[in-house]
Amino acid sequence: MKPKSEPLLTLHDLAERWQVSVKSVRRIVARGELKVLRIGTQIRVSPPDAAAYEALHRR
């Protein structure tokens, strides 16, 4: 039996989680600071990649 994985996050999900605009999240992606998955024209982020980004930028 295959283990369940966490659902992928949208840029909107991350913007709400981080209390920033979607445009700010897009800038982070454009700078290459956050790994993304492109599914057609949609952009998704795995929860572990989001957590890794948060860990690097935690004060």
C-alpha positions in Angstrom: 0.0 0.0 0.0 1.3 3.4 -1.0 1.7 5.9 1.9 -0.4 9.1 1.5 1.5 12.2 0.7 0.6 15.7 1.7 -1.2 17.7 -1.0 0.8 20.2 -2.9 0.5 23.8 -2.0 -0.5 26.7 -4.3 1.2 30.1 -4.3 -2.0 31.4 -2.8 -1.8 28.8 0.0 1.7 30.0 0.8 0.8 33.7 0.6 -1.9 33.1 3.2 0.4 30.9 5.4 3.2 33.5 5.3 0.8 36.5 5.4 2.3 38.1 2.3 0.9 38.8 -1.2 0.9 36.2 -4.0 3.2 38.6 -5.9 5.8 38.3 -3.0 5.7 34.5 -3.3 6.1 34.8 -7.1 9.2 36.9 -6.5 10.7 34.3 -4.2 10.1 31.7 -6.9 11.6 33.9 -9.6 14.7 34.4 -7.5 15.1 30.6 -7.3 14.8 30.5 -3.5 11.9 28.1 -3.5 11.6 24.9 -5.5 8.4 24.5 -7.4 6.6 22.0 -9.5 5.1 23.2 -12.8 2.0 21.2 -13.9 1.0 22.8 -17.2 0.6 26.4 -16.4 0.0 25.8 -12.7 2.7 26.2 -10.0 2.7 24.0 -6.9 5.1 23.6 -4.0 5.6 20.4 -1.9 5.1 20.9 1.8 8.7 19.7 2.6 10.1 22.4 0.2 8.0 25.1 1.8 9.2 23.9 5.3 12.8 24.0 4.1 12.4 27.6 2.9 10.8 28.6 6.2 13.6 26.9 8.1 16.2 28.9 6.1 14.5 32.2 6.7 13.5 31.7 10.4 14.9 34.3 12.8 
